[in-house]
Amino acid sequence: MLGNFFQDRSDHPLADPKELRRLLSGLPVDNAFRALDDIMGGLESCQGNELPGLLRFNIVRQLDEVAQPHLKRLSRDYLHSPRLSRSEEKRLRTIIHGFWVEVARQYEICLETAGQKDRHAEQLKPHLPLLTVRLIAALGAILKWQHFCYGPVEGVHWVRLGRPYLLAESLGFATKALPIYPGQGAVAYPAGEYLKVLLFQASSLDCLLPLEIELAERLITHLLPDFILSPESSPASVYWVDAAMPLPPVRLAQRPDSMTPTLRFFQPGAAESRLLALIHDIERGGEVPASLNLGGSYPARTVLPVMRHLAACWAPVPPQRQHVRHRVKHRVAVLPGLVNALVVLSSGFGGKPLGLPLESWIVENVSWGGFGATIQDVKGDWLKVGALLALQPEGAENWVVGVVRRYHRVSDLEAQIGIETLSRHIASVEVRARAASSYAIDAGTPGLWLQDDNPPGEVRFILPAHTFDVRENLEFDYNGRRVFLVPVAMVEEGSDYEVARYRATVAAPAKA
C-alpha cells in the first residue's frame, strides 16, 4: 500500500497502463507502415512532458519492442522490393530512420535522469544495462540508415554513442549479456554493441549498395565475438577511437594526438581468419552456409564481394590504390543512366546536348582508373553507388563512361564521389540474337561496346538490364563486318544496365 502511495503519477495518457495496452493492442497487424506511424505518435507524445524516469523508460521500452516486427517488415520492403519507386523508397527510409531518431532521443532522456541524485535515478538503476544497450543499438541503427543514403554523420553522434558505453564500463556491466528484445533469442551487451557500430563505420561502406551494407552489418554481428576492444594499444591494433570525442574511428596509421582515459583500440582478433575461411568455403562449395544468419537466403555471388570488401578493410595493411591519383581542378559534364549515355554516344555529340539532364561537377583528382569529384548541389535522388554515368571533361569532344564506386555526402547539398572509368573508347552498336540465316530480321538491342582494357579475344558490353543470357549468342554489325559474340560472364549489374563479357569473332568479308 505504501508503494502505491508514493508511486509517481503523470497526466500523460500513456501513463495509464490501460491506455498504453489499448494503443499496443490496437496497432494494425496487416499494415506495418501505419502501425509504425501510430507508434511514432506515442513516442512523440512523450516529448515536452515531465514523465518520471522509470515511467518514461517503461513506455518507450514497450513501444520499442512492439515496433520491431513492423520495422523488420518495412526494412525488407526497402531492401528487396524490385519495383520500389523513388518516392516509396524515401517514404520508407524516412519513417524507419525517424523511428530510431525518436527512440534514441527518449532513451537519452532516461539516461540523463539516471545521472541525477534523486529517487528517479535510483528507480532506473536496475534497468541501466538494458537502457544503455538499447540506446547504443538505436544510435547504430540511425547510422546505418544514414549510410543507406550515404548521408553525413555529425561528429556529435560519436559522443552520443560513447556516453552510454563509458557509463556501462564505469558501472561494471559493459560486458554483461542480456536479451536485447524479448522473443528474438539474441543477446547483446553494451561494449559489444558499441564495438559493432565502430566496426560498421570503419568498414568503408560508402562504396557498397544498401543491401550490401545490410549484409556487411550481419557479417559483423556474426564475427563480433572474435573482435577485441581494449583501452590499451597493441601491435595487432588496427583502429582507435576516443569515446568522448566527436570523431569517428580511424586507422592507427593516424596516431591519436594524446593518450586519454577514453581512448579505445580495436583489432580483428580471430575474425579476419574466420572470414577468410568462410570466403574459401563458399568459393569452393558455391553456397552460403545455412549457419550464417544474413536475414535471408542469398547467392554466393551477392555475399562474396561484401566478404572480400570486409576482409580488405580489416587487414593490418589497408587496401592500396591501384593507380596513383593526381590533384586537379577541372569541370566535367555528367549525364546519368544508360539511356542518356546511348543518346550522346550514338549521335556523335561533341558539345552540350540539348534537352538532357546535364550536370556540372568539379573533378579534384584523377588517375588512370578513374577520378574523384565534388558536387556542390546534389539534385534528385538518382545518384548512388553503382550509378552509370556518361562524362565529358570540359574542353574535350569525346564522352567516357564510368560508374559511381564511392559516395559520401558531406552535407545535405555537397557530396564527394569516386568514379571508376569503364572505358575511354566506346562504340554505340545494336546487338541481336544470332540468327541461323543472315537474312533474318531483328530490331536489335542498343548497347555500348567498351573497346579498351579487355582480355585477349574478349569484349565487354554495357547493355540494358536483363539482356545478358549465358545461353544466347549475339551478333552485331560494325564497319561492314559481322561480329559474333559468345557469352562468357556477367561482370556487374546496375538498376538500368548490366556489364557483360563475350568472346568475339569477326566474320570473313563476303566474296564479291
C-alpha positions in Angstrom: 0.0 0.0 0.0 2.8 2.4 0.9 4.4 1.7 -2.5 1.2 2.8 -4.3 1.0 5.9 -2.1 4.5 7.1 -3.2 4.0 5.9 -6.8 4.9 8.5 -9.4 1.9 10.0 -11.2 1.6 11.8 -14.5 -1.2 13.4 -16.6 0.3 11.8 -19.8 -2.4 9.5 -21.3 0.1 6.6 -21.8 1.0 6.8 -18.1 -2.3 4.9 -17.6 -1.5 1.2 -18.2 -4.9 0.6 -19.7 -4.4 3.3 -22.2 -0.9 2.0 -23.1 -2.3 -1.5 -23.6 -5.1 -0.1 -25.7 -2.5 1.6 -28.0 -0.3 -1.5 -28.2 -3.2 -4.0 -28.9 -4.9 -1.6 -31.4 -2.0 -1.5 -33.8 -2.9 -2.8 -37.3 -1.3 -6.2 -37.9 -1.6 -6.0 -41.7 -0.2 -2.5 -42.3 3.3 -2.1 -41.0 3.7 1.5 -42.1 0.5 2.6 -40.3 1.5 0.6 -37.2 4.9 2.3 -37.1 3.3 5.7 -37.6 1.0 5.1 -34.6 4.0 4.0 -32.5 5.8 7.1 -33.6 2.9 9.2 -32.4 3.1 7.5 -29.0 6.9 8.3 -28.8 6.5 11.9 -29.9 3.8 12.4 -27.3 6.5 11.9 -24.6 8.3 15.0 -25.8 7.9 18.0 -23.6 6.1 16.0 -20.9 7.5 15.7 -17.4 7.3 11.9 -17.3 9.1 10.4 -14.3 12.2 8.4 -15.4 11.1 4.9 -14.8 7.6 5.5 -16.2 9.1 7.1 -19.4 11.5 4.1 -19.8 8.7 1.6 -19.4 6.6 3.4 -22.0 9.4 3.8 -24.5 10.7 0.2 -23.9 7.3 -1.3 -24.7 6.8 0.9 -27.8 10.3 0.0 -29.0 9.5 -3.7 -28.5 6.2 -3.7 -30.3 7.8 -1.8 -33.2 10.4 -4.5 -34.0 8.3 -6.8 -36.3 7.0 -3.8 -38.2 10.5 -2.4 -38.7 11.6 -5.8 -39.9 8.8 -5.9 -42.5 9.4 -2.3 -43.8 13.2 -2.8 -43.9 12.6 -5.9 -46.0 10.4 -4.0 -48.4 13.0 -1.2 -48.6 15.9 -3.6 -49.4 14.2 -6.2 -51.5 11.2 -4.8 -53.4 12.2 -4.8 -57.1 9.8 -2.1 -58.3 10.0 0.3 -55.4 9.7 3.9 -56.7 12.0 6.7 -55.5 9.1 8.3 -53.5 8.2 5.0 -51.9 11.9 4.3 -51.1 12.2 7.7 -49.5 9.0 7.3 -47.6 10.1 4.0 -46.0 13.6 5.4 -45.3 12.2 8.5 -43.6 9.8 6.7 -41.2 12.3 4.0 -40.2 15.1 6.5 -39.7 12.7 8.8 -37.9 11.7 6.0 -35.5 15.2 5.3 -34.4 15.9 9.0 -34.0 12.9 9.4 -31.7 13.7 6.2 -29.7 17.3 7.2 -29.2 16.2 10.7 -28.0 13.8 9.2 -25.4 16.4 6.7 -24.1 18.9 9.6 -23.8 16.4 11.5 -21.6 16.1 8.4 -19.5 19.9 8.2 -19.2 20.0 11.8 -18.2 17.5 11.1 -15.4 19.6 8.2 -14.3 22.6 10.5 -13.8 20.7 12.6 -11.2 20.9 12.1 -7.5 17.3 11.5 -6.6 14.8 8.7 -6.3 14.0 8.7 -10.0 17.7 7.8 -10.7 17.5 5.1 -8.1 14.5 3.6 -9.7 16.3 3.4 -13.1 19.5 1.8 -11.8 18.4 -1.8 -12.2 17.4 -1.0 -15.8 20.7 0.6 -16.8 22.2 -2.4 -18.6 19.1 -2.7 -20.9 18.8 1.1 -21.3 22.4 1.5 -22.4 22.4 -1.4 -24.8 19.1 -0.3 -26.4 20.4 3.3 -26.7 23.6 2.2 -28.4 21.7 -0.1 -30.7 19.3 2.7 -31.7 22.2 5.1 -32.4 23.8 2.3 -34.5 20.5 1.9 -36.5 20.5 5.7 -37.1 24.0 5.4 -38.5 23.0 2.5 -40.8 20.0 4.3 -42.3 22.2 7.4 -42.9 24.6 5.1 -44.7 21.8 3.8 -46.9 21.5 7.3 -48.4 25.3 8.0 -48.0 24.4 10.9 -45.8 26.6 12.9 -43.5 27.2 11.7 -39.9 27.7 14.6 -37.5 30.6 14.5 -35.0 28.2 14.7 -32.0 26.9 11.3 -33.0 30.1 9.7 -31.8 29.8 11.5 -28.4 26.3 10.2 -28.1 27.5 6.7 -28.8 30.4 6.9 -26.4 28.4 8.2 -23.5 26.3 5.1 -22.7 29.3 2.8 -23.4 31.5 4.7 -20.9 28.8 4.7 -18.3 28.3 1.0 -18.7 32.1 0.5 -18.4 32.3 2.7 -15.3 29.5 0.8 -13.6 30.9 -2.6 -14.4 28.2 -4.0 -16.8 29.8 -3.2 -20.2 30.2 -6.9 -20.9 27.0 -8.1 -19.2 25.0 -10.0 -21.9 21.2 -9.8 -21.8 18.3 -10.4 -24.3 18.0 -7.1 -26.2 14.4 -7.8 -27.3 12.1 -10.4 -25.9 11.3 -13.4 -28.1 14.3 -12.8 -30.5 16.7 -15.1 -28.8 19.7 -12.8 -29.4 21.7 -11.4 -26.6 23.8 -8.2 -26.5 25.9 -6.2 -24.2 26.9 -2.5 -24.2 30.6 -3.0 -25.2 29.6 -5.4 -28.0 27.0 -3.1 -29.5 29.5 -0.2 -29.3 32.2 -2.2 -31.0 29.7 -3.3 -33.7 29.0 0.3 -34.5 32.7 1.2 -34.6 33.4 -1.7 -37.0 30.4 -0.7 -39.2 31.8 2.8 -39.6 35.4 1.6 -40.1 34.5 -0.8 -42.9 34.3 1.8 -45.7 30.6 1.2 -46.5 30.3 4.3 -48.7 31.2 2.1 -51.7 28.5 -0.5 -51.1 24.8 -0.7 -52.1 22.2 -0.6 -49.4 21.6 -4.4 -49.5 25.4 -4.9 -49.3 25.6 -2.6 -46.3 22.9 -4.7 -44.6 24.9 -7.9 -45.4 28.0 -6.2 -44.0 26.3 -5.4 -40.7 25.1 -9.1 -40.5 28.6 -10.4 -41.1 30.0 -8.0 -38.5 27.4 -9.3 -36.0 28.3 -12.9 -36.8 32.0 -12.3 -36.3 31.7 -9.9 -33.4 32.8 -12.3 -30.6 36.2 -12.6 -32.3 37.0 -8.8 -32.3 38.9 -7.2 -29.4 38.1 -3.8 -27.9 40.7 -2.6 -25.4 41.9 0.6 -23.6 45.4 -0.5 -24.5 47.1 -0.4 -27.9 48.9 -3.5 -29.1 50.9 -4.4 -32.3 47.7 -6.1 -33.6 45.5 -3.0 -33.1 44.2 -1.6 -36.4 41.8 1.2 -35.4 41.3 3.6 -32.5 38.5 5.9 -31.3 38.1 8.4 -28.4 34.7 7.6 -26.9 34.4 11.1 -25.5 35.4 13.0 -28.7 33.2 14.0 -31.7 35.3 11.9 -34.1 34.7 8.6 -35.9 37.1 5.6 -35.5 40.3 5.9 -37.6 43.1 3.6 -38.6 46.2 3.6 -36.4 48.2 4.9 -39.4 47.0 8.2 -37.9 48.0 8.2 -34.3 46.0 9.9 -31.5 47.2 13.4 -30.6 47.3 12.5 -27.0 46.6 9.5 -24.7 43.4 10.0 -22.8 41.4 7.7 -20.5 38.6 7.4 -23.1 40.8 6.1 -25.9 39.9 2.7 -27.1 41.7 0.4 -29.6 40.2 -2.4 -31.5 41.5 -5.2 -33.7 40.0 -8.1 -35.8 41.4 -10.8 -33.5 40.4 -14.1 -35.0 37.6 -12.5 -37.1 39.8 -11.9 -40.1 41.0 -15.5 -40.3 37.4 -16.8 -39.8 36.1 -14.5 -42.5 38.9 -15.7 -44.9 38.0 -19.3 -44.1 34.3 -18.5 -44.9 35.3 -17.0 -48.2 37.3 -20.1 -49.1 34.5 -22.4 -48.2 31.9 -20.5 -50.2 34.2 -20.2 -53.2 34.9 -23.9 -53.1 31.3 -25.1 -52.4 29.4 -22.4 -54.3 26.8 -21.9 -51.5 26.5 -19.7 -48.4 26.3 -21.9 -45.3 22.9 -22.1 -43.6 24.5 -21.3 -40.2 25.4 -17.8 -41.4 22.4 -15.7 -40.4 22.2 -12.9 -43.1 18.5 -12.3 -42.6 17.6 -14.3 -45.7 19.0 -16.6 -48.4 21.4 -15.0 -50.8 23.5 -16.5 -53.6 27.3 -16.7 -53.2 27.8 -14.0 -56.0 25.9 -11.5 -53.8 27.7 -12.3 -50.5 31.3 -12.9 -51.6 32.0 -9.3 -52.8 30.9 -8.0 -49.4 33.0 -10.5 -47.6 36.1 -9.7 -49.7 35.5 -6.0 -49.0 35.3 -6.5 -45.3 38.5 -8.7 -45.3 40.4 -5.9 -47.1 39.1 -3.3 -44.6 40.1 -5.4 -41.6 43.5 -6.4 -42.8 46.5 -5.0 -40.9 47.7 -3.2 -44.1 44.9 -1.1 -45.6 44.0 -1.6 -49.3 46.3 0.3 -51.6 45.2 2.3 -54.6 45.8 0.5 -57.9 46.6 3.8 -59.7 48.4 6.9 -58.5 46.0 9.9 -58.1 46.9 13.5 -59.1 45.2 16.6 -57.8 43.5 18.8 -60.3 40.6 21.3 -60.5 38.6 20.7 -63.6 34.9 20.7 -64.6 33.2 17.7 -66.1 29.8 17.4 -67.7 27.7 14.5 -66.4 24.7 12.6 -67.7 23.1 9.9 -65.6 22.0 6.4 -66.8 22.3 4.2 -69.8 19.6 5.9 -71.9 21.4 9.3 -71.8 24.8 7.6 -72.5 23.3 5.9 -75.6 22.0 9.2 -76.8 25.3 11.1 -76.7 27.4 8.2 -77.8 25.2 7.2 -80.7 24.6 10.7 -82.1 28.2 11.9 -82.0 27.5 14.9 -79.8 30.7 16.9 -79.3 29.1 19.9 -77.5 26.5 20.0 -74.8 23.4 18.0 -75.7 20.1 19.9 -75.6 17.2 18.7 -73.5 19.2 16.2 -71.4 19.6 16.4 -67.6 23.2 17.6 -67.8 25.1 18.4 -64.6 28.4 20.0 -64.0 30.8 18.5 -61.4 34.3 19.6 -60.2 37.0 16.9 -60.6 39.5 17.1 -57.8 41.8 14.2 -58.5 42.4 11.9 -61.5 44.1 8.6 -62.1 44.2 6.1 -65.0 41.4 4.1 -63.3 39.0 7.0 -62.5 38.7 10.2 -60.6 37.2 11.9 -57.6 34.7 14.7 -57.9 32.8 17.1 -55.7 29.1 18.0 -56.2 28.1 21.4 -54.7 24.4 20.9 -55.3 23.1 17.4 -55.2 19.9 17.3 -57.4 17.4 14.4 -57.3 17.9 11.0 -55.8 19.3 9.1 -58.7 22.9 9.4 -57.5 24.1 6.3 -55.7 26.8 3.7 -55.7 26.6 1.7 -58.9 25.0 4.5 -61.0 26.2 4.6 -64.6 27.4 7.9 -65.9 28.4 9.4 -69.2 31.1 12.1 -68.7 32.7 14.7 -70.8 35.7 16.7 -69.5 35.5 20.5 -70.1 37.0 21.4 -73.5 37.0 17.8 -74.7 35.0 16.4 -77.6 34.7 12.7 -76.5 32.5 11.1 -73.9 33.6 8.4 -71.5 31.6 6.0 -69.4 32.0 5.4 -65.7 30.3 4.0 -62.6 30.0 5.6 -59.1 32.1 3.4 -56.8 32.1 5.7 -53.7 29.6 8.2 -52.5 29.8 10.3 -49.3 27.5 13.2 -48.5 29.5 15.9 -46.7 26.3 17.9 -46.1 22.7 17.9 -47.5 23.9 19.8 -50.6 27.5 18.7 -51.0 28.9 15.2 -51.8 32.2 13.6 -52.7 32.1 11.0 -55.4 34.6 8.3 -56.5 34.1 7.2 -60.1 35.7 4.3 -61.9 36.2 4.8 -65.7 34.9 1.8 -67.6 36.2 2.8 -71.0 37.6 5.8 -72.9 36.9 4.3 -76.3 33.3 3.4 -76.8 31.2 2.5 -79.8 27.4 2.5 -79.9 26.0 -0.6 -81.6 22.9 -2.7 -81.8 23.2 -6.3 -80.8 20.7 -9.0 -81.7 20.3 -12.7 -81.1 22.4 -14.6 -83.6 20.3 -15.8 -86.4 20.6 -19.1 -88.3 20.1 -17.1 -91.5 21.9 -13.9 -92.4 18.5 -12.7 -93.9 16.7 -12.9 -90.5 15.4 -9.6 -89.3 15.8 -8.5 -85.6 15.2 -5.0 -84.3 18.2 -5.4 -82.0 19.1 -4.0 -78.6 21.2 -0.9 -78.2 24.4 -1.3 -76.3 27.8 0.3 -75.7 30.9 -1.6 -76.8 33.8 -0.9 -74.4 36.8 -1.1 -76.7 39.8 -0.9 -74.3 41.1 -2.8 -71.3 39.6 -6.1 -72.5 41.1 -9.6 -72.1 42.5 -11.1 -75.3 39.8 -12.5 -77.5 37.0 -10.9 -75.4 34.9 -7.8 -75.4 32.8 -6.0 -72.8 29.3 -4.5 -73.4 27.1 -2.3 -71.4 23.5 -3.5 -72.2 20.1 -2.7 -70.8 19.2 -4.6 -67.7 18.1 -8.2 -68.1 19.7 -8.5 -71.6 22.5 -10.9 -70.8 21.7 -14.6 -71.2 24.5 -17.1 -70.9 22.6 -19.4 -73.3 22.2 -16.8 -76.0 24.8 -15.9 -78.6 24.6 -12.4 -80.1 25.9 -10.6 -83.1 26.2 -7.0 -84.4 27.5 -5.2 -87.5 30.5 -2.9 -87.3 32.2 -1.2 -90.2 30.6 -3.5 -92.7 31.6 -6.7 -90.8 29.5 -9.1 -88.7 30.9 -9.7 -85.2 29.7 -12.9 -83.4 29.5 -12.9 -79.6 29.6 -15.9 -77.3 28.6 -15.1 -73.7 31.3 -15.6 -71.0 30.0 -13.9 -67.8 28.1 -11.1 -66.3 30.5 -8.6 -64.8 28.1 -6.4 -62.8 24.5 -5.2 -62.7 23.0 -1.8 -62.1 19.5 -0.5 -61.8 19.2 0.2 -65.6 22.2 -1.6 -67.1 24.5 -4.6 -67.0 28.1 -5.1 -68.0 28.9 -8.5 -69.7 31.9 -10.2 -71.2 31.7 -12.1 -74.6 34.2 -14.0 -76.8 34.2 -12.2 -80.1 34.9 -13.5 -83.6 34.7 -11.4 -86.8 33.0 -13.0 -89.9 35.0 -13.2 -93.1 34.1 -10.5 -95.6 31.6 -11.5 -98.2 33.1 -12.5 -101.6 32.4 -10.2 -104.5 
